[in-house]
Amino acid sequence: MKEIKRYLVTSALPYANGPVHIGHLAGVYVPSDIYVRYLRLRGRDVIWVCGSDEHGVPITIKARNEGVSPQDVVDKYHALIKDSFRRLGISFDIYSRTTSPVHYRTASDFFRTLYEKGEFTEATSMQYYDCEAETFLADRYIMGTCPHCGYDRAYGDQCEKCGSTLNPTDLIEPHSTITGSVPVMRETRHWYLPLDKHEAFLRQWILEGHKEWKTNVYGQCKSWLDLGLQPRAVSRDLSWGIPVPLEGAEGKVLYVWFDAPIGYISATKELTPDWEKYWKDEGTKMVHFIGKDNIVFHCIVFPAMLRAHGGYILPDNVPANEFLNLEGDKISTSRNWAVWLNEYLDDMPGKEDVLRYVLCANAPETKDNDFTWKDFQARNNNELVAVLGNFVNRALVLTGKYFEGRVPACGELTDYDRRTLAELPEIKKALENDIENYRFREALKEAMNFARLGNKYLADTEPWKIFKTDPGRVATVLNVALQITATLATAIEPFMPFTSEKIVRMLGIARPRWDDLGRTDLLEVGHVIGTPELLFEKIDDDLIEIQLRKLADAKAANLARETPVEPQKETIVFDDFQKMDIRMSKILAAERVPKTKKLLKLTVDTGIDKREIVSGIAEYYAPEDLIGRQVPVLVNLAPRELKGIVSRGMILMAADAAGKLILLNPADETTNGAVVG
C-alpha cells in the first residue's frame, strides 16, 4: 500500500444548461463535501476541484430555444450553480469553468500531445446532415420515434420516456430539430481514441488492482471490458466548443466527454502553481465523485487518456452513487420533475443543513433511492429536532439555569458516567472507518450517535430532578453533557456545517480538532457559554404542501404537453348544430348510484322541467359539492337507461390533459332554461 502524502478530490462537472437539483447533490456533491471536510478536519493535505461543463449540444439547443448565444447560456447557469453551491455550504477549493482560457489551452495541449504521439486514429463515417441548415447534426439535434416504446420525441442518443440508449439511425422518421427537415447521410472525418489498445492494461488495473471499488462501479467496468472496448471519437462537427487544434480541422471541436474531464486538470492549474504534485506524484490519492452515468468515462475513458498522455497518476477510487428518484418517479430536467437547489434555498431559508442531512441519510449509495417530502419532514421533526436539537438545547439551557452559563466542575464519575464516556472513542472510530470507506449514510448515523448517547445520558440521569438535593451530581452530569456537545460540534461538521458552526458559537469555543474528539476536557471549568438557541424548528404540513403542489403542477404541465390535443371532428353545417338543444340548468340534488364508482344521479331544473340525469363524474366531484351549481345540459338527447335509472340528457363538460372531467360554470348565473347557442 502506497504512502498517501496528499489528496486530490474531483466532483463531476455539472452541465451549465440549467440549475442543480437534489439528484446531483445526493449523487455527487454532498458526499464529496463530507469527504473533503473530514480530510481537512484531520489536517490532511487535500484540494477539491470542480467547475461548470460548458460545451456540448444541449447548451447549443438551449441557446437556440431561448434566442441567445451559447456563451449567454453558460454565463447565466455557471453563476447560478456556483452561487447555489456556496449557499448550501459546498466547499470547493475552486469552482472553475470549461470556457476559461486556462482550460482551452490545457485541453488543446492535451489533444495535441496525444496526436503527436500517434495515440489517435482517423476515420470517416456516415453522419446525418441538415441540408437546409448546412450542418452536420449531433445526436441531440435529431429527433424521431423511439423504436422501442413508440415515443415520438426521442433524441438521437436516448429516449427520455423509456430510457433506451439509441443511435440516430435507430429512430423512425428522424428529423432535424433545427429546421424540421429530414436529414441525409453524409461522410465526415473524425479522430478516435482507440480504447481497445488500452484494454489489457485497464482489465488488469481495474479487475485485479481495484477489487475494493464499490460493487456498482466494479461491475459496470467489468461489463464494458468483457464486451470488448471500441475506439471512441474525440471530435465532433459543431461550432460551439474547443476547436480541434489541427490544420484542416475547421468546423470541428473536441467532443465534450474528452474536453470535460481535462477540466479537473485545468481547474487545479488555476488553483495552484504546484498543480503537478497533485496530478503527477505517486504520493497523491485521487478520488473521483460521480453519478453512475459517468462511471465509464471516469474509470475507463479518462484513465486511458491519462495513460496515453503519460506522466499522470490514475484515480485510486471512484465512489459512484446510483440515482435518486423523486416521489416515486425518475428525476427529469426536461419534465421539470425535480427539486431545484436554488428554489429550495429561496423557499426554505435557514434549512440548508436539513437538506444536506436528508440527502445523506437517504443517499443512493448502493441502489436507486427515493426522496419524498413527507420523509424530509419526518427526518427533520423526528431526528434533527427531537434528537440532535433536543440534546444540545437541554445541555445548554440546564447549564444556564443551574450554573449561570458556566461550565461546572466534574466531580467523581459513576460507573454509568464512565461507560457513557467510554463509548465516545468507539463512535469516533466507527465514524472514521465509514467515511474513509465512502459509507456516508452509515457515517451520518455514527455522528448522530453522539447526540443519541447524550440524550440518553440526560434522560437516565435526570439532572432537573436532583438539583435541589444533589447539585454536585448535577454539575458532573452537565459537565459530561457539555463535553459530548463539544465533540458533537466537530463530528457533525462534515455533514451539517451550519449547525456545527451554531453549536461552536453557542459554546463560545474554537471548534475542537478531530483528533481531540471524545476528550473530557474540551471545555474548561468556569468557561462561560453563549445564549442557547434552537438548532432546528419543526416543519409543518403547510410548508410540505407547497412543495407537493409545485410537483403536482409540473406533472399536470407535462401531461398537457405530452397528451395530444383531440383532432377536429368532421365538418358539420349550421343546421346540424341547430338540432342540439342546450339549456342552462341548475343541479337540485345529487347522490351516488349504488354499486358503482363513477356514476352520480343528478336531479336538474332545465327551465322546461325537472329531470334525472346519470353522469360519470363521481371520481371528480362529491355529491354535496354539486348542489346549486348551474351547468349546460343537452336536453334533447335520446333517453338511456343506466343501472335502472332513465337518464334524460347530458351535462356538457371538459376533459383536461389527464382525462379529468371539469364542470363548465358560467361566470354570471342566468335563468334556468336559457338557450346556449
N, C-alpha and C positions, 0 to 999 in steps of 0.2 A: 504494500500500500504506500502510495507516494505521500511525501510530506506536503501538507497544504499550507502555503505561505499567504495566500490571498484568495478572494472570491470575486468572480465576475458573474453577475446575475443579469439576465436579459428577460424581458417580457415581450410577447408577441406585439408587433406594431399595430395599433388599431387603425382601421381604414378610415380616412378622413372624408367620408361622404355622408356622415350622419353622426348623431351623438352616441355615447357609450351606454349600453344597457346592462341590466343585472346579470345577464348570461355571461357577458365579457368579464364582469367583476368577479363572479363566483368561479369562473373557469381559470382566470389568469391573474388578475391584478390584486385581489385581496390575498390569495395565497402567497404571491411573491412579495407583497408588502410585509406580511407576517414574517416570512423567512429572513428578509433583509433587516427588518427592525430587530429581530432576535440576534442576528450576527453582530449588528452594531452594539447592542447591549452587552454582548460577550467580548467586545473590544477587538473584533476581527477586522482585518483589512478587507473591505468589501466596497465595490461600486455597483450601482444598479442603473442600467441604461434602457431607455425606451424612446419612442417617438412616433410621430404620425406617418403612416404609409400613404403616400400622396400621389401615387401613379396607378395606372390601370384603367380598364374600360368602365367600371361602374362610376368612376369620377367623371369621365367624359360624358356618360349618359346623363348623370345628374346635372352637369353643366348645360347640356343641350336642352334638357327639360325645363330648366329654370331660366334659360336665355342669358346665361352669364358665361364667363371663361372658366376653364378648369382651375386656374390659379385662384379665382374668386371663391370657388367651392372649397378648396383645401385651406385657404386662409381663414374662412369662416369656421370650419369644423375643427381645424387644428387649435384655434383659440378656445373654442367651446370645450373640446375634450381636455385640453391642458388645464383649463380653469376648473372643470368638474373634478378631475383627479385631485387637484390641490385642495378643493373644498372637502373632499372625502378623506383627506389625510394620506393619500397615496404618495409616498416619499421618495420618488425617483431622485437620483443624483443628477440626472439630466433627462429632459424630455425634448428631443430634437425633432427633426422632420426630414423626409427624403427629398425635399426640394431645396435643401440648403446647399450652398456652394461646396462645402466640405464633402457632402455626400456625393454630389455629382462627380467631383474629382476622384473620390475613393472608389466609387462603383466603376467609373470609366477605366481607372488604372487597373482595377482587379480584372476586368474583362480583357484589357489589352495584354496583361501578363499571361493569362490563360491562352489567349490567341497566339501570342508569340512563342509559347512553349508547345504549341501544337495540340492543346488539350481539347480543342473543339473540332467537330466535323461540320462540313457544309452540305446541305441537301436541298433539293427543290421538292415542293409538294403542291398539291391542288388545294385551293382555299376559295371560299365564297368571296365574290366581288360584286359590289353595287355599282352598276354602270351609270346610274343617274348621279350618284354622289362621287363617282370616280375614285373609289377607295376600297381596299380590302376590308373585310368585316371580321372583327374579333368575335369570339363565341357569343358574347353578351349583346352584340349588335344584330343577332339573328334570332328570330322568334318563329315558332310554329306549334304544331300539335304534338304533344308527347306520345310516342308510340306505345307507351306502357299503360297510361291512365286516360289518355284522350284529352288532357287539359290543353286548351287552345292557345295558352300564352306561355308555353315552356321556352326557356332560353336554350341557346346552342350548347351550353355546358351543363345545364341542370334543369330539371323540372321542379319548381318550388312547391308544387302541390303534392307529388308523390315522393319527392326526394331522389329520384333516379339520376345518376350521372349520365350525361349524354355527350355525343359528338354532334356537331352541326348537321352532318349528313344523316343523322338518325331522325331528324324532325320531319314530320309530314307537312307538306305545303309550307316550306320555310319562306320567310320574307324579311327584308331589311327593316330594322327599327328606325333607320334614318329617313328613308324615303317611302317605305312601304312596298317597294318593288320586289320582284322575285330575283334573287341573286343568281349569278352564274359562277361556274368554277373556272378559276384561272391559276396559272402556275406562279409560284412565288419562291424566293430563296431565303433560307434562314440558317443560323448557326445552332449547333446542338452540343449539349454536354453528354458524352457517352457514359451514362451511368453503368452500363454493362462492363465497362473497363475497370470499374472500381468494385464490382460485385463481390469478388473473392475477399478483398480486404474488409468490406462492410460486413460480410457474413461473419468473418472471424471476430471483428471488433465488437459487433453487437451481440451476436448469438453466443459467442464464447466469452467475451470480455465484459458484458454488461447484463448478466442474468439477474442482477439486483434491480433492474429497472421495473417500473410498475407493469403489471400484467397486460394492461391495455396497450401500453407503448411497445413492449417487447413483442406481443402477439401481432400487432399491426405490422411492425417491421419484418417479422418472420414471414408473414403472409406475402408481403411485397417481394422479399428476397426469394421465396420459394417459387413465385410465379416467374421470376427472372426479370432483371431490370432492363429497361429500354432507353435509348437516347432521348433526351428531353430538350426541346427548343429553348434557347435563351434569348431569342429576339422576337419581335412582333412588328407587324405593319400598323403603326399608329403614329399620330402626330404629337401625342402627349406622353412624355416620359424622357428618360435619359437617352440621348441619341447613341446608337451604336458607334463607337469611336474608330471607324474604319472608312477609308475612301471607298466610294461606290455603295455606301450603305444608307444613302439618303432615304428618308421616309420610314426608317426602321429604328426602333427603340429597344432598350433592354426589357425583356419580359419581367413583369413585376415580381414574380417569385424569385428571380435571380437578383433583382435590384434590392428588394426589401430586407433580406437578412444581412446584407452588407451594411445596412443601416445601423446595426449593432456596432460595427467597427467604426463607422464614421462618427457616431454619437460619442464613442469612447475617445476618439481623436479630439472632438470638440471639448470634451470634459477635462482631459489632462494631457500634458505633453509626454507623460510616462505611459501612454496607452499601450505601448508594445509589451510591457511587462505583464499586462493583463491578458494579452492575446497570444503571446509567443513564449512565455516562461512556463515550463512544465510544473512549476510550483503553484500555478493558478488552477483553481477548481471552477470550471464554467458550468452554470446551470441555466437551462432554458425553461421558462414557464410559458406554457402554451395550452390551447384547447386541442381536443382530439383531431380536429380537422387540419391541424398543422403538423401532425406527427411525422409524416413522410418528409416534409420539407426540412424539418429540423434534425431528423435522425438519419436521413439518407442523402437528400439532395445537398443541403448546406455542408455537411461533413465531406461529401465528395468534392465540392467546390474548394473547401479549405485545403484538403489534401492535394488536389490538383495544383493549387497555387503554391503550396509549400510554405513552411515556416510558421504555420498557425497551429495552436492546440485544438483539440476536439472537445466537445462537451462531455462532462462527467455524468450528468444526469439530465433527463428531460421529463420532469414530473407532470405529464399532461393530464388534465381533468376531462371528464365526459361533459355532456351538455346539461344545462339547467333548463327545464321547461317552466311554463308559467300557467298556473291554474289548469293543469292537465293538458296543455297544448304546447306545441313547439314554438319557441320564440321566433318571431319573423319580423324583420325590419320592414319588408315590403308591405306586410299586412298591418303594420303598426301594433303588432301584438307583442308588447314589451313594456317594461318599466324602465324609462329613460332616466339615467343618473341625474342629469341637470334638472329635470322636472321633479324628481324625488327631493332633491336638495332644496328646491323652491317650496314644494308642498309641505315638507316636514323639517323645518329648520331646527337645529339642535339635536336631531336624531341621526346624525352621521354614524355613530357607533352602533346604533340599533341595527342599521342595515348591514354594517360590517359583521356584527355578531351573527345575525340570522343567515347571511350568505355563507359564513364559515361553518356554522353549526349544521347547515343543510347542504354543504358543498358536494358536488357530484364527483367525488374522488375516484370511486370505483365503478359507478354506473350512473346513468342519467337520473337526475333527481328533479323534484318539483317544488317550485316556490308558490305559496298561496298567501294571500293577505291575511287569512284567518290564522295561519301558523305564525306569520310575522307578529300579529297581535298577541297570540298566546305566549310566544317566546319572550316578548318584551314584558308582558304583565306577570308571567309565572316564573321567569328566570332572572331577567335583569332587574326588575322592580323588587320581586319577592325574595330573591336570594342575594345577589350582589349589592344592590342598593340598600336593602334592608340591613345587612350586616354592617356595612360601612357607616350608615346613618346611626345605628344603635350604638356602635362603639364610640363614635364622636359625641353624640348627644349625651350619653351617660357620663362621659368624661367631663363634659361641660357642666352637667347637672351636679355631680358629686365632688368634682375636684377643680372647679373653676377653670376648666380647659387646660389644666396642666397634667402632663404625663405623671401618673402616680408611681410610687416606688413598688417594685416587685418584692413581695415577701417570700416566705417559704413555699415552695411548689408542692402540690399534692401529686399523688401518682397519676391522677387524671390529667393534671396540667402537663406533666412530663410526657404522658402518652400523646397528648394533643400536639405538643411541640415536636415530638419525635416524628410526626407524620409530615412535617414541613419539608425536610430534605428528601423524603421519599416521593412526595408530589413533584418537587422540583426535578428530580432525576427522571421521572416518567415524562414530564413536560418536555425536557430537553431531548429525550430519546424520540419522542413523537415528532418534534419539529425537525430534528436532524434527518429523519426518515420521511419527511413530507406528509406526515399524517396529521394534518392541521385540524381536522374535526376532533380527533382524539386529544390533540394538544389543547384545544379550547376547553374541553371537558376538564382536563387536569388543571388548567389555570382557574377555572371556576370552582374547582375542588378546594382551593384556598378559602373562597368565600363560604362554601358549604361547611367546611370544617369550622370556620369562625362562627357561623350561625348556630351550628350545633353546640359549640362550646358555650356561647352565651345562653342558649336555651337551657342547657343542662345545669349551668352554674347559677342562673337566675340572680344576678347581682342586685337587681332592683328590689328583690325581696329581703336581702340580708344586710343592706347598708346600715340600717339603724342598729343592728345587733353586732355586726362584724365588718366595720369599714376597712379594716386591714385586709381582709379576704377580698373585698370588692376592689381594692387597689391592685392586688395581684391579678385578679381576673381581667380588669381593664388594661393593665399593662400588657398582658399576654394578647388581648384582643387588638390593641393598637400595634403591637409588633407584627401580628398577622396582617393587619391592614397595610402596613408599610411594605411587607413582602408582596401582598396582592397588587399594590400600585405598579410595581415593576413587572410582575408576572403577566398582567393583562395588557401591558403597553403594546406588544406586537399586534394584538387583536383589536383593542379599543383604545387608541392613543389619546383621544379627547377625554375619555373617562379617567384614564391613568393620570393625565395632567390635572384634572379636577381633584383627585384624591391627594396628589402630592401637594397641591396648593392648599387644600384644607388641613393637611398635616403640618404645613409650614416647614417642609424639609426639601432637600435636594433628593431627586429620585435615587433610591438605593441601587448600587451596582448589582448586576446579575449574580455575580459570584457570592454576594452577601445575602442572597435570598435564604430565608429560614433562620437567620441570626436573631437572637432575642435582645439585642441592644441597638437596634436600628433607630430607636427613639430614646433620647436621654431623659432621665428622670428630671422633672421640672420644666421640660420643654413645653412652651405654650402652643397649642394647636389653634387653627383658624376656626372661623364660624362654619358649622356644618350646613350643607345644602343638599337637597335631593339630587342623586345622580341621574335618576330616570323618573319619568312620570307615566302613569297608566295611559294606554291608548284606548279610547272609547270606540264604540261601534260606528259612530257618525264619521270619524276620520277614515275608517276602513271602507265604509260605504261609498265615500267619494272616489276612492281608488277603484273599487269594483265597478262603479258607474262608468268611469273612464274606459275600462276594458270592455264593458258592455257596448259602449258607443263605438269603440273600434271594431268590435265584432259585427255590429249592425252595418257599419260603413263598408266592411269587407263583403258582407252578403249582398249589399246593394250594388257594389262594384262588380262582383263575380256572377251575380244572378242575371241572366239575360232578360231584357225587357220583352214582355209578351208581344209578338209581332201583330201588326194591324190586321184585323179581320177583313174579309172581302167587303167590297164597297156595297152600300145599300142606298136606296133612293129615299127621299124625304117621306114618301108615303109609308115606307116600312117603319120608319121611326114613329110616325103619327099613330100607328097601330098600338104602341105601348102607352098605357095609361099609368103614369107615375104620380102619386099623390103624397104630399107631406102628411105624416101620420104620427100620432103620439102613442107610446107604449104605456098601457094602463096596468098590465100585470105580467109577471114573468115567473116561470117555475121550471125546474129540471124535468125532463122526460124520464120516467123511471127506467132503470136497466140500460141506460145509455150514458156515454161520457161526453158526447159533443152536442147533444140536442137540448134546446130550450123551447118550451111552449109559451108563445107571447100572445097576449090579447092587445090588439091595437085599435085605435079610433082613427078610421081613414077619412072621416068627414062625411063619408057615404053611409057607413055602417060601422059596427064593432065586430071584429072577426078574429079568428085564431090563425097564427102563422107558426110553423115549426122552422127553427133556424139553427144551423150547426155552429153556434158561437159560444157554447158553454166552456170551452177551453180558455177563452179570452175575456169573458165578462161574467161576473156573478149576477144572478137574477135581480138582487136588490139594487145593483148599480144601473139597471136599465130603465126602471120605472120612472116615468115622467119625461123621458128623452124623446125628442122629435126626430124622425128619420124618414128618408124617402122609401116608399113601398111601391112595387109593381103590383097594382091591384087587379089587373085583368089577366094574370097568369092562370092557366087552367088549374083547378084544384088537384091536389095529390094527397093520398093517404100515407102517413108516416107513423109507424108504431101505434096504429089505431086512431090517430088524430088526423082530421081532414085539414090540410094546410091550404089556405086561400090567399095566396100572394107570396111575394118575396121581398125581404128587406135588401136594399142595394147597399153594398159595402165595397171597400177597397182592400187589396191584399198587398202587404209590404214585401220586401225582398226575401224575408224569411218565411213568407206564407201566412203571416199573422193577419187575421181579419180585423178591419178597423171600421167602426161606425162612422158614417158621414153625418155630421151635425151642422145645421145652418147657423151662421154667425148670429142671425136675428130670427127669432121664432116667428112663424106665421100661423095662419088659421089651418086647422086640420082639413084636409081635402084640397088644399091649394095644389094646382097642377104644376108639375115640373116639365118644362119643355121650352 
